[in-house]
Amino acid sequence: MYKAPVEEIAFTLKHVAGMGEAISKGLLADLSEDLVDAVLSEAGRFATEEVAPLADIGDRQGARLEGGEVRLPDGWRDLYRSWIAGGWNGLTAPEAFGGQALPHMLNVAALEMWNSGSMAFALAPTLTMGAIEAVSTHGSAALKEKYLEKMVSGEWTGTMNLTEPHAGSDLGVLKARAERRADGSYRIFGQKIFITWGEHDAADNIIHLVLARLPDAPAGTRGISLFLVPKFLVNEGGSLGARNDLFCHSLEHKLGIHGSPTCTMIYGDGRFGDEKGAVGWLVGEENKGLACMFTMMNNARLAVGMQGVAIAEAATQKAVAYAKERTQGRAPGWSGPGMSPIVEHPDVARMLLTMKALTQGARAISYACAHAIDMSHRAGDVSRHWQERAALLTPIAKSFSTDAGVDVASLGIQVHGGMGFIEETGAARYLRDARIAPIYEGTNGIQAIDLVTRKLPLSGGEQVKGFIAELKEIADSVRRSNLDGFGETSVRLDAAISDLETATDWLTTMLADGKAAEALSGATPYQRLFGLVLTGCYLAKGALAESGDGRDAGRIVLCRFAAENLLAETAALRDRVVNGAASLAAARILLA
């Protein structure tokens, strides 16, 4: 059973991601370390004692469409009500609407624990939080007044409606349409697919944010508008009115996250209401909906990265526990009676250390991204720097962490051996659940395109150069520490950072020369290269902080393992980036 790693999460927030320094400098209002510890402790208790025990039930039963209504797995409705009662939905929401306005770092840390307990359950509040941000940022005063308080409390959930059968990542070709009405409302018509928690029985109302096109809209993405479309219309006093003209047509039968209802939604076919058309209200300006939706999507991308961290943590915990209990053969040097626990076997130990290193690296990257978001809101004159840092880290946090979730969950099955392939052990569920995350919210390939074409050029390339300079300072700190336990860690960090710098310079040159195809052929290897370098550096930063506090050498050992094993991959990734153009030419021949 999963147990929330509250101490590890708190350590990473304070000593690696930057929260401790921000608190000491007064950059996070009146936030104190005691409050941080209290929130994390209670979030960990809730995730461990209330969410995790229902994860297997959700996986076995799944969400069900019965008589036109979606039913959640046994116990999930009550679990969601407990979630609301705990006030968890409004951690970062505006105080004016009942939120607590706490830092983003605390929220993503809590999200990690919810998702480790059950990724399928945590998807509901994740989408609602994104919807809250979109409405609070772009919605009219009337929309905020009518909807935000109930969304912040969690009484009403939110969704994101982008995808259509013919329009996945290419939203410019979506066909859902909107028609203006004289009273300022709109009527929405169309079909949306893959709508997470699009229908369920846990909340009184569901607030859909829907992308659609007006009749006179420009072609492509410049002609998309965003609309707020509630399941039930809301009366002036705030009570629920008539059912809106929308419904869940079917549920997808998925590889994983079975408890999460993934819906095909139909808008405006006349099933409900006096006339055809789902009633909606404009969010932001007409034909500017994609910019509004990106507020929600950027929030979701980091949240999806946390799903990767969460699955990696849960899979690692299960694998370590199994390896300590399972006996098999006699490991080299084993002097005990009978067979040795498999954790004593060198290859199993290697896999477990790889799982731990990837998990802690992904956690640190994601928390550092959340820290940058917090600083961008609170840091005054340097807010642009932190906005760019958050922008640079977001595609890495999303992609590296979700890839790590899949890799770690797969290694977890390998540690279990044949038992890992059996559903009853629970190891397989983590891999099934994790596999959607590299696809969610812009596939990891799309994240690589974003990183290379939009994020590397920020401030004329100075943002990424400055970041690499900070990583060099971490390597220098390891060297200056003169701690024997680090071994050749500083040398390995230097080499890996040099690989990153070489690849960055090459991509920047290709883009400057107008050779976008050549640059993008190396984008995905570059994204992983960046993530591995950050893993090595952030593990080193944590190890230095721990050695300074006089604790045991565990972090130094893990840091050294990562430097000597994971960072060995960076030279090959550098070459894949630089040689990407040749690979692209070969692909065009072979795949013609």
N, C-alpha and C positions, 0 to 999 in steps of 0.2 A: 504494500500500500504506500502511496506517495506521502511524503512528509515535507512540507514547505521548508526550504533551506533559508530560514529567516536571517540567520547570522551571516551567511554568505552573501545574500542579497544586500543586507545593510552594509557590509564591508565594501562591496563593489560600488555601491552608490556613493559612499562617503570618501573612500580612499582611492578609487580608480576613476569614476565618472566625473567627480568634481563637486559633489553635493557638500561635502564637509567644508571645503574652502569657501564655497558660496555662502554657507550658513555663517561661517566665522566673519565674513566680510559684510554681512547684512544684506546680501543680494536677493534673499528669498523672504523678504518681509520679516515677520516674526516667527518663522519656522525654526524650531529647535530640534536638536538630535533626539531629545526625549520624545517629542511628538512623532518624529519619524519612526522611532523604535516601537512606539505604541501602535501606530497605524499598521506597520508591517507585521507586528506580532498578531494582531487581531485578524488581519487579512490572511495570514498564514494559518491561523486556527480555522477560519471559515473554509479555506480551500482544502485543508487536510481532513477536517471532521465532517463537513457537510457536502462539499462538491465532489471530492474524490470517491466517496463510497457509492455514489450514484452513476459513476462513469460507465461501469460495465453494464448496468441495467440499460442505460441509454444506448450503448453499442448493440446490445442483443435485441432490444425491442424496436429501436428506431422511432422516428416520428411517423404518425399514421394519418392518412386521409380517410375519414369515415363520414359518410353522409354529407359530403361537401365541407366538413370541418376538419381542421388539423389538430390531432391530439398528440401531446408530448409524451415521452416515456413516463412510466410510473414514478411518482415522487418529484418530477421536475417542476411541475407547477408550484408545489409547495416550496421547493428549493428557490425558485425565482422570487416567491413572496418573501422568503427569508432574506434574500439578496436586497430587495427593496427596503425591508425593515432596517437593515444594517446601514443604509445610506451610501452604499458603495457606488451607486451609479453617478453620483454628483461630485466625485473627488475634485475634479478640475473645473467643473462647470461654474459659471458666474454666480456670485453670491446673490445678485439681484433676483435670481430665479430659483433660489434654494440650494445652490451648489456651495462647495467649500473652498473653491478657488485655490486648491493646493497645487504644488508644482507638478509638472508633467512627469518628472522622474518618479514620484511616488505612485502615480497612476500606472505607469508601465511596469513598475515592480509588482504592483498588485495584479495587473493583467497577467504577468508571468505565472503567478500562483494559481489564478483562476484557470488558465489554460492547461497548466500541468494537471490540475484536478480533473478537468474535462474540457478539452478544446471545443467540443460540440456545444456545450452549455455556454461557454464564455463568448461564443460568437454573437449571442443576442445583445449583451451589454456593449460589446465592442462596436457593433453597428450603430447602436443608439448613441453612444458617445460621439461618434463621427457625425451623426445627424444633428446632434445638439450644436456642435461646433459650426456646421454649415449654416444652420438657421440663425444662430447668435451672431455670426459674422456678416451674413448677407440678407437675412430676412427683414421684412418691414417691422415697424414697431407693433403693428396689429398682430402679425404672425407670432412674434415673440411673446406678446402678452397672452395670446390664446393657447399656445402649444408648449412653450419651453418649460414651464413649471412642472407639468406632468411628465414631460420627457426627462427632465433632470432627476425627478424623484424615482423614475423607472416605472411609474404606473402605466405609461405609454412607451412602447418601444419604437425604434426607428429602423428603416431599411434604406438600401441604396439600389436603385433600379437603373442599370445601364444596359446590360447585355440583351441582345435579341438573337433569334436563331441564325440570322445572316450577318450579325454585327457583333463580333467578340471584342477584340481590342480596338478595332477600327470603328470608332463611334461616329465618324463622319457619314456613315451610310445607314444610320438607324432610321426606322420608318415610323415609330410611334409619333402620333400627331396631336396637336393641341389646337383648340378653337376658342377664340375670345367670346366672352359674353358681356352684355351691357352693364352688368353689375360689378364688373372688375374681376370676376372669376373666369376660369377656363374650363373646358371640357377635354378630357384626355382619352385617347383611343389607342389601343395597340396591345402588343404582347411583349412581355419581358421574361427572360429565362435566367436560371441560376440565382434566384433571389433568396438570399440567406435569411431565414426566419421571417419570410414574407407573410406567413400566416401561422398562427398558433393560438393556444388557449391559456397562456400565462398572463397576458396583459389585457386591460380593458379596451385599449385602442392601439392601432399600429399606424405610425406616421410614415408614409412612403415618400421618398424623394425620387422623383421620376424625371428622366431626361426625355424631352419630346421636341418636335419641330412644328413651328407655326406655319400656316399656309404660305405666307409671303417671306419666309426666312431664306437667307442666302444658303447656297449649297455648302456641304461639308461641315466641318466642326464649327465654322463661324455662324451657323444657323441653328444652334442647339440652345434650348431654354430649359431651366430647371423649375419643377413644380412640386409643391407640397400637396400630397393627396392622402387624406386620412381614410382609414377603413370605415370609421363612423364619422359623420359630420358632427361638428361641435357647435352647440347653441351659444348664444351671446353670454349666458351666465356660466358657461363652462361645462354644462351637462352634455351628455352624449345624445345626439339626435339620430336621424335615419341612417341606414346602411348605405354607404357610397357604392357606386356602380363599378365594383372591382371584386375579383375573387381568385382563389388559388385553383387552377385547373388540374394540376397534378404535382406529385412530388418525385424528385429524381431518386433513383436507386444507385447509391454511391459506393465507392470503394471504402470510404471511412466516414468519420463524423456523422454516424448514423442518427444520433439523437437530434441533430440540427436539421430542421425542415428546410430543404432547398426546393424552392417553389417555381413553377411556371405561373405567372400572374397575367390575368386578362383584365384589361381596362376598357370600359365603355361599350360592352356588347348588349346592354339593356337588361341584364339579369336583375338589377336592383335600381330603384328610383323611378321617377315619373317619365324620364326621357333618357335616351342613350347618352353615355358619356360620364366618366368619373369626374367629379367636381374637384378642381385643384386651384391653387393660388401660386402666383409667380414668386420665385425666390430670386432676388437680385433683379437684373434687367433682362428684357427680352433679347434672345440671341447671345447672351453672355453666360449661359448656364454651365458651360464646361469649366469656366474659371471658378464658379461657385462650387461645382462638384469636386474640383481638385482640392478644395479646402478639406472636404471629407476624405478624399482618396489619400492625401498625404498623411492625414491622421491614421488612416487605415493601414498604410504601408508599414509604418513603424509598429503598429499593433500586430500585423501579420508577422513581422520579424520576431516579436515577442512570442508568437505561437511556436516558431522554430526553436527558440530558447527553451520554452516551456516543455515541449515534447522531448528535447534533448535531455533536460534535467530529469524528467520522470523516467525516461528509458534508461538513463545512467543509473539512477537509484535502483531500479529493478534488476539491472544486470549485475551491479556490485553485490547486492543482497544474494542473488542466485549463485554467483561465483564463490561467495564465502561459504555457502551451505552445501553446494553440489560437490561430491567427491568423485574423482575419476583418475585412475592410474596413480603413479608416484612421480611427482615433479622432481627435477634435478635438485639435489640437496635436501630433499624431504627426509626427516629423521623420525617423524611421528609414526604411530601405529597405523597399519592399513593404508588405504588410499588417501591421497592428499586432496584438499579442496582445490578446485580448478583455478582459483585465484592465484595459486602458487605456480601455475604453469606460465612460462615466459610469454607465450603468444597471447594468452588470455589477459595477462597483466598489461601487455602492450595495447590491446584493444581497449581495455578499461581506461588507461591513461589517455588514449586518443579521444575517447568519449568525454572525459573530464575536461581536457584542454579545449576541445571545440566548444563545449557547453559554456565554459567560463569565458572564453574569448568572445563568443557571440553575445553573451550577456553584457559584457563590458562595452562592446561596440554599440549595442542598442541603448544602454543606459547613457553612454556618452552623447548619443544623438538626442535623447530626451533632455539631457543637460543643456545642449546647445539651443534647443527650442525654448527652454525656460529662460536662458540668458538673453535670447533675442527679444523676449517680452519685458525684461527687467533691467537691461544693462545700459540704458541711456545712449550715450554717444557711440558706443561700440556695438549697437544692436545689429548694424549691417554685417559686421564680421560674424556675429553668431547666427544670423539668418543664413549666411552663406555656408557656415560650418554645418548647420543642420541640413541644408540642402545637399551638401556634399556627402554627408554621412547617411542620409535616408536610403538611397538605393543600395548602399553597402549593407546597412543594417537589415534591410528587408531581404536581400538576396543571400548574403553570406549566412545569416542566421537560419533561414528556411532550408538552404542546402545542408547546413549542419544538422538541422533537425532530422532530415531524411537519412543522412549518413550515420548519425549516432543511433537512430532507431534501428537501422539495418545492422549495425555492429552489435546492438543489443540482442537481436535475434541470433547472430552468430555466436555470441557468448553463451546463450542458452542451448546451442546445438539444436538437435532435432526437436527438443521441447519448445524451442522458440517458434517453430513453425506450427505449433498446436495452439489453437485459439485460447484454450483454457488457461494457459500461463499468463496471458495478457500482454506479452511482448509484441505480438503481431499487431495489436490494435494501435500501438504507437506509430508503427510504420504506415499503417493504412491511413491514420488520421493525418500524419505529417505530410503525406504526399501531395495534398492539395495546396499547401502553403507556397511552394515555389511558383504556382500558377496564379494564385489570388492576386488581386489588385495590381495588375500589370505583371506579366510573367517575368521571371528573372532575366530573360533575354532582353525584355523591354527596359528593365532597370539598368542593364548594362549600356544600352543605347543612351538612356537618360544621363547616366554617369559620365560617359565619354563626351557626348555632344553638348550637353547643357551645363554640367557641373564642373568639369575641368576648366572651361573658359571663364569661370566666375572671376571678376576683378582682373581680367586679363591673365588668368593663370596664377595670380598671386595667392589666392586662397589655398590651393593645393600645395604650392611651394612652401607656404608658411606652415602648413600642417606637417609636411614631410620634415621640415626643420624641427618641429616639436618632437617628432618621433626620434630624430637623431639625438636630441637632448636626453631622451629616456635611455637610449643605448649608452650614451656617455655616462649617465648616472650609474648604470650597472657596472661599467668599467671602473669608475672611481670608487665604487663600494668596496672593492678588493675582497669580496666574500668568496671563499673557496667553493661553496656550494654551487655558484653560478657556472663554474667551469668556463667553457668557451661561448657562453651565452651572448656576451657583448659582440664577439666576432661574428656570430651567426646573425645577430640583429643588424649589424653593419652591412653584411652582405645582402640580406633580404631587403633592407631599405634602399640599398644601391640598385637592386633589381627593380624595385618600385619606381625609383627616380628615372632609371633608363627607359622603362616602359612608358612612364608619364611623358617624358620629353619626346619620345618617338610618336606617341599619339597626338600630342600637341602640334608637332611639325606636320603630320599628315593632315590634320584638320586645317591648319593654316595654309597648306598647299592645295586645299580643295579636294583632297582625296578621302572623302568620307567613307567610301566602301572599304578602302584599305584599313582605315582606322577601326571601323565597326567589326571587321573580321577578327580583330583581337580584343573586342570589348568584353566578352564574357570571361576569358582567361585573366584579363586585367582586373576585373571585379573581384575574382577569387584571390588574385595576388594581393590586392589591397587589403582584403579581409584577413588573409593569413598574416600579413605584416602587422596589422593592428592587433591581432590575437597575440602575437609574440610580444609586442610592445606593452600592451595592457596587462598581460600576465606578469611581465617584468615590473611594471609600475606597482602592481599589487604585491609582488614579492618584496620589493624594496620597502613598501609601507609596513608589511608584516615584520620584516627583519628589524625595522626601526622600533616597532612596538615590543620586540623581544619575544615574540611567539615562536612556535616551532617552525621547522624549515620546510613544511609541506608545500607552501607556495613556491619556494625556490626550486624544489625538486620538480614540480609540475612545469614551471617556467623553463627549466633546463631541458626537460623532455620535449616540450613544444619547440624550442629553438633547435634541438638536434634532430628532430623527426619531422614535424610539420613544416618548418621553414626550409627544409631540404627541397621542397617542391617549388620554391619561388624562382629559382634559376630557370627551370623548365617552363614555367608560366611566362616569364619574361621573354623567352625565346618564342613561345607561341604567339605572344602579342606582336613582336617584331616581325615574325615570319607569317603573320596572318594573311598578308596579301598573296603570298605563294599558295597558301592553303585555299584561299578563295578561288584562285585561278584553277587549281586542281578540281575543286568541287564543281565548278561550272562545266568542266569537261566530263567528269564522271557522272554527274547527275543530269546531264543534258538529255 
